[in-house]
Amino acid sequence: MMRRVVGAAGGVGIGIVIALACAGSAELTADGAGPGGPDGGLATFVTHAMKGEYVPPDLDDVEHMCALLTGCDKLPIPTNYIPPDFPSCVKRNTEELTSVGGINSSLTMRECALQANSCSSLRTCALRGANPDACNGRGKQGPVGFCDVDGRALTCVQNQIVSVRDCSRGKEECLVRDGQATCTLGPCGADIKDGDKPRCSGSGTHLLHCEKGKLASYDCAAFGLKCQTGADGTSSCATPGPACSGAAKRCEGNTSVGCFNGHEVRVDCAAAGLACAPTPGGTPIGACVSPPLAVGGCDSNQTPHCDGANIRYCVAGKPRSHFCKATGFNKCDTSHNGPHCAF
């Protein structure tokens, strides 16, 4: 990844639920990489995924992302993506982004949160071109969706944007249904009806399903994946790797080979500073393992705390310290929830 802003202290580096499982391709389709540029994020991720490979972010990059997610205000990002404090954000995302399912992780997180270098750049990326004041006067009684003048699907809560999907990017149109804005390809065809299993598009790039008479799509190609149909008739986004089943994994050096939606995913544990083969005293993290420190380990249950502008905490038995000023903040704060960076 493009950043190396902090290191370990005494160790080595290692709500509103907006459902995305069958979301329109607009939120998921990428016109290009995020602020990090084509060599810094999404394009590289997609290139690897097309070969059945997944390179998870390392701990430094997850920490940088979580400093922004938990420290920036008015983010147009669904709140279920943002844990309440910095340490819990790091622990959750380290686990999720190092699993085989990380190959299908939200592009809002991958394209924006992992690539942003400031609160401003994170907001700009997640807005997808929407007016930041578009929700003024909306959502005072709870979540409400609407379509802006350029066809984006916005969700508002208490005058703030909490979700943006740019329908036009997926050649879809915005539609408000039951108070929620969504992206659709139009009416469902005669061959696909409400309640049918999701199916692949003719091109094999999209997963399609019918929802209340409107056709929704999930853009597998945006992740470097293909829409594939299994023997039981279930379609899903998967890698072009060999067919597989179950949750078993094997190690090939420091690469963990596991199964996601019926096809193999090769997780590069070494890229995240982790290992594949289990080690005595090691901590499982996603598809990988964090080996124990020879000396200077810590109790992962210890209470995180602020030390000046540093957040000190323990993850996978390793003491960590994130310097908030390195991500543009002024201090570490515990005035609400747990430790997080603040201005």
C-alpha positions, 0 to 999 in steps of 0.5 A: 500500500501507499502509506507507512505512517506509524509503527508498532511500539515495542513490537513489529508491524503486522446504526443504519445497515445499508445492505450491499449483498444485492445492491445496485452496481452503482455503489460498487462499480469503480471508474478507477482507483480512489485518491491513491491513484491506479497504482495505489489501490483499487486497480491493483486489487482488481488485477490480483482478484482476476487471478484468484489472489487477494492481497490484504492491507497491512496493519499500518494501513488499517490503522490509518483508515480507522483513524479517519473513520472514527475521527472524522465527522459527517462522513457519508458512509453507512454507520455500520461500517464505522465501529465506535472507537479506534481499537475496535475498528482496527481489530474488526477490520484486520479480521475481516480484511484478512479473511477470504471474504475480503476479496469481496469487501465494500468498494467504499471502504477499499476505494475511499477509506483505505486510500484517503489521506485526510477527512476531506479526501475521505468525504469527497470520495464517499460523496461520489460527486453529490452536494454535501448539503443535499440532505439539509432538511431531510431525515429529521424523523429517521432515515429517508432516501431520495434521488438527487438531480444527477440520479444518485441514491442518497440516504439522509439522517438528521440533515446529514448524508449517510450513504451515497450510491451513484446510479449512473456509474452502473448505467442504472436509474435511481428509484425511491421505494418504501422511503429508501433510495436504490438503483435499478436497471428498470422493470424485471423481465418476464424470465426473472421474478420476485423470489427467484434466485439471483442469476448471472447476466449474459456477460457474466459480469453482474449478479441479477435479482428481481426486487418488487418488480425492479431489476437490481444488480451486483457488479462482480467485475468491479471486484475483479470477480466473475458471476458463476452458477453452482451445481445447485443453481445458486449464482454468486461472485467468485474468483476464476480459481479452482472449485472448492467447498467448505471452510478448510484451508491449506498453506502454500508458503505464506499464502493461505488458500481458502474457499469463497463462494465455491472457488479458491481465494489465495490470501497473501498473508505475508503482505499483511505481516502475517503467516499462514502455518499455525505457530504455537501461541499464534493468534488467528486473524482472518485466513492468516496467523499472527505469530507471537512476539519473542519478547514484549507481548501484551494482553489483547484484553487490556484497556486501550488508552490515550498517551498524549496524542498517541492511542496505545492498545494491544492487537493479536498480542502485539502492543501498538501505538498510533500517533494521531498527528500523523493522520492530521488530527490534534489529539487522542480523545476519550470523551465519548466511546473509546479512544479515537483521534480528534481535532 
